[in-house]
Amino acid sequence: MSSWEAYVRKVVPYVPGEQPKQKDIIKLNTNENPYPPAPGVEKVLRDFSADELRLYPDPEIRDLVDAIAEQKGLASNQVFVGVGSDDVLAMAFLTFFGSQKPVLFPDITYSFYDVWAELFRIPYEVQPLDENFSIVASDYCKANGGIVIPNPNAPTGVEEPDGVLEEIIRNNPDSIVIIDEAYVDFGAKSVLPLIDTYDNLLVVQTFSKSRSMAGSRIGFAMGNPKLIQYLNDCKYSFNSYTMDRLTILLGKAAVEDQAYFSEQVERIIDTREWTKKQLQELGFTMPDSKANFVFASHKRVDAKTIFEELKQRGIFVRYFNKPRIDNCLRITIGTNQEMEALVAALKEIINQ
Ligand SMILES: *Cc1c(COP(=O)(O)O)cnc(C)c1O
């Protein structure tokens, strides 16, 4: 047996939700947005000339950084752009989590965090959520090498009560606290205003959910210019041309249409509230979601059965076979029509 395998960096990869090939399905399993991106995005696609692809893109992604900064009321040196927030988060783990002390995050959370920690050999320690799926602030006020918390959390949709995250950020001046706000646009409160007060806070957001652009891979981080500089140093040491020419233009067009953005987000929030009521009437319980999905369990029929029955009817939702959440389904909010179809199918399944 050859020995090279002893030196391979062995990892157990993150498993994303299924992307089925069939066309006529209802896809509520990866928290994508059911509405198209802003009309300006389509226009950029039509007007883009293939000739532009001869040249490398701008490594600083300046046009998109500036557009995001302008929309958020920040300076450009407070914004870092990456290829999806997965890329931004991975870069942030690599950049900021170099301590020997463990990085802290919740036991029920985005399942990429422990994968990056393993990949980069970062020690970590999960902190159990309470019985309402909320974090316990005191769990994050002990020695640590960094903290990452999504707000609202995934896959629960739960928003942390006002003030809790600030308490954690304030109590950890010696480590970087990353707040992953992938779903914040669907009605939760952002900690973004705190970046001027706390130089250890990094806020991460994405175009994948609220801006309907999961296929373009655009994510960004906001924080103190020093944090942004360190992130860029690591990025340029790994791959300087991360975002391609076309995507930079698409992202800029998306950010610039704030009216369209607000309108789509409102539609999804309305549909979410309607869906919650319907599911409750069918005997489901769920924590109050502030995201574009709900996390529901039924009092009588187990989640795995419902998941499989829905799939047979061409409706894909997400099921996690993990401790504490193996009787819950994460259901993305689609169009009204899609959610009506979901409710009709659930009625059949529950009553059979
Ligand atoms: C979807 C998601 C992301 C990653 O989104 P990108 O498509 O990579 O921008 C990051 N964090 C959480 C909690 C998510 O749910």
The ligand as an SDF file (V2000), in Angstrom:
LIG
                    3D

 15 15  0  0  0  0  0  0  0  0999 V2000
  -28.0810   29.9470    2.3990 C   0  0  0  0  0  0  0  0  0  0  0  0
  -27.1640   30.2380    3.5650 C   0  0  0  0  0  0  0  0  0  0  0  0
  -25.8660   30.6810    3.3830 C   0  0  0  0  0  0  0  0  0  0  0  0
  -25.1400   30.6580    2.0760 C   0  0  0  0  0  0  0  0  0  0  0  0
  -25.6700   31.3120    1.0740 O   0  0  0  0  0  0  0  0  0  0  0  0
  -24.8780   31.6140   -0.2600 P   0  0  0  0  0  0  0  0  0  0  0  0
  -25.7680   31.1060   -1.3220 O   0  0  0  0  0  0  0  0  0  0  0  0
  -23.5440   30.9260   -0.2320 O   0  0  0  0  0  0  0  0  0  0  0  0
  -24.7440   33.0940   -0.2220 O   0  0  0  0  0  0  0  0  0  0  0  0
  -25.1280   31.0450    4.4920 C   0  0  0  0  0  0  0  0  0  0  0  0
  -25.6330   30.9390    5.7270 N   0  0  0  0  0  0  0  0  0  0  0  0
  -26.8660   30.4640    5.9460 C   0  0  0  0  0  0  0  0  0  0  0  0
  -27.3630   30.3510    7.3330 C   0  0  0  0  0  0  0  0  0  0  0  0
  -27.6610   30.0840    4.8700 C   0  0  0  0  0  0  0  0  0  0  0  0
  -28.8500   29.5470    5.0870 O   0  0  0  0  0  0  0  0  0  0  0  0
  1  2  1  0
  2  3  1  0
  2 14  2  0
  3  4  1  0
  3 10  2  0
  4  5  1  0
  5  6  1  0
  6  7  2  0
  6  8  1  0
  6  9  1  0
 10 11  1  0
 11 12  2  0
 12 13  1  0
 12 14  1  0
 14 15  1  0
M  END
$$$$
